[in-house]
């Protein structure tokens, strides 16, 4: 088995500024309805949660190989058991992961001190999947 790791750090104030400047045009382009619901409506809380999710998406993009980057909304941070974050890939992101032989993704999110961070670990089988 092979392991791939991606990590990213995102300033929370940059996400807050984008939300203020672009509003739903920004949030709908980058986040799924589930992610927006999980982060709530309070701008301060939402910005820190969305910054962590932004960092997670960037970390996944650092792992995935493809001719073009996967759309932001094809990478979703979902609340799993005990509110632990889980990654759910769809469309292009899921296809890229399958072709790379990625069998499982784990994510860790954190935010504090004005920054959000995410680390993603991917378990890859030795055989790569052939695209059909």
C-alpha positions as CSV (number, residue, x, y, z in Angstrom):
1,X,0.0,0.0,0.0
2,X,1.1,3.5,-0.8
3,X,0.1,6.7,1.1
4,X,-0.2,10.2,-0.2
5,X,-0.4,13.3,2.0
6,X,-1.7,16.8,1.1
7,X,-1.9,19.7,3.5
8,X,-2.9,23.3,3.3
9,X,-3.3,26.4,5.5
10,X,-5.9,29.1,4.8
11,X,-6.1,32.5,6.5
12,X,-9.7,32.9,7.9
13,X,-9.9,36.6,7.2
14,X,-9.3,36.0,3.5
15,X,-12.4,33.7,3.4
16,X,-14.4,36.2,5.5
17,X,-13.4,39.0,3.1
18,X,-14.5,36.9,0.1
19,X,-17.8,36.1,1.7
20,X,-18.4,39.8,2.3
21,X,-17.3,40.9,-1.1
22,X,-18.9,38.2,-3.3
23,X,-21.5,36.6,-1.1
24,X,-23.4,33.6,-2.5
25,X,-21.5,33.9,-5.8
26,X,-18.4,32.9,-3.9
27,X,-19.9,30.3,-1.5
28,X,-21.9,28.4,-4.1
29,X,-18.9,28.2,-6.4
30,X,-16.7,26.6,-3.7
31,X,-18.9,24.9,-1.2
32,X,-21.8,22.3,-1.3
33,X,-25.1,23.0,0.4
34,X,-24.2,20.5,3.1
35,X,-20.9,22.4,3.9
36,X,-22.7,25.7,4.0
37,X,-25.4,24.3,6.4
38,X,-22.7,22.8,8.7
39,X,-20.9,26.1,9.0
40,X,-24.0,28.1,10.0
41,X,-25.1,31.6,9.3
42,X,-23.0,33.5,11.8
43,X,-20.3,35.2,9.7
44,X,-17.4,34.6,12.2
45,X,-18.2,30.9,12.7
46,X,-19.0,30.4,9.1
47,X,-15.7,31.9,7.9
48,X,-13.5,29.7,10.2
49,X,-15.4,26.5,9.2
50,X,-15.4,27.4,5.5
51,X,-11.7,28.2,5.6
52,X,-11.0,24.8,7.1
53,X,-13.0,23.2,4.3
54,X,-11.2,25.3,1.7
55,X,-7.9,24.1,3.1
56,X,-9.2,20.5,2.9
57,X,-10.2,20.9,-0.7
58,X,-6.8,22.3,-1.6
59,X,-5.1,19.4,0.3
60,X,-7.2,16.9,-1.8
61,X,-6.2,18.8,-5.0
62,X,-2.6,18.3,-4.1
63,X,-3.1,14.6,-4.0
64,X,-5.3,14.1,-7.2
65,X,-3.7,13.7,-10.6
66,X,-5.7,14.8,-13.6
67,X,-5.5,16.8,-16.8
68,X,-7.5,19.6,-15.1
69,X,-8.3,20.4,-11.5
70,X,-11.5,18.9,-10.1
71,X,-14.3,21.4,-9.4
72,X,-14.4,22.7,-5.8
73,X,-17.9,21.3,-5.2
74,X,-16.8,17.8,-6.3
75,X,-14.8,17.6,-3.0
76,X,-17.0,17.8,0.0
77,X,-16.2,17.8,3.7
78,X,-19.1,15.8,5.3
79,X,-19.9,15.4,9.0
80,X,-19.5,11.7,9.8
81,X,-19.9,9.7,13.0
82,X,-19.3,11.8,16.2
83,X,-19.1,14.9,13.9
84,X,-15.7,13.7,12.6
85,X,-15.0,15.2,9.2
86,X,-15.1,12.9,6.2
87,X,-14.3,13.5,2.6
88,X,-16.9,12.7,-0.1
89,X,-15.7,12.9,-3.7
90,X,-18.0,13.1,-6.7
91,X,-17.8,13.6,-10.5
92,X,-14.3,14.5,-11.7
93,X,-12.7,14.2,-8.3
94,X,-14.1,10.7,-7.7
95,X,-13.0,9.7,-11.2
96,X,-9.4,11.0,-10.6
97,X,-9.2,9.2,-7.3
98,X,-10.5,5.9,-8.8
99,X,-7.9,6.1,-11.6
100,X,-5.2,6.7,-9.1
101,X,-6.3,3.7,-7.0
102,X,-7.2,5.8,-4.0
103,X,-9.2,3.5,-1.7
104,X,-9.7,5.7,1.4
105,X,-9.2,9.4,2.3
106,X,-8.8,10.7,5.9
107,X,-9.0,14.4,6.8
108,X,-8.1,16.4,9.8
109,X,-9.3,20.0,10.2
110,X,-8.2,22.7,12.6
111,X,-8.6,26.4,13.0
112,X,-7.3,29.0,15.5
113,X,-5.1,32.0,15.7
114,X,-6.6,33.4,12.5
115,X,-5.8,30.4,10.3
116,X,-7.4,27.2,9.3
117,X,-5.5,24.0,8.3
118,X,-6.3,20.7,6.8
119,X,-4.3,17.5,6.3
120,X,-5.5,14.7,4.0
121,X,-4.1,11.2,3.9
122,X,-4.9,8.9,1.0
123,X,-4.5,5.2,1.0
124,X,-3.6,4.0,-2.5
125,X,-3.7,0.4,-3.7
126,X,-0.6,-0.8,-5.6
127,X,-2.6,-1.3,-8.8
128,X,-3.9,1.8,-10.5
129,X,-7.3,1.6,-11.9
130,X,-7.6,1.9,-15.7
131,X,-10.0,4.5,-16.9
132,X,-12.8,3.2,-19.1
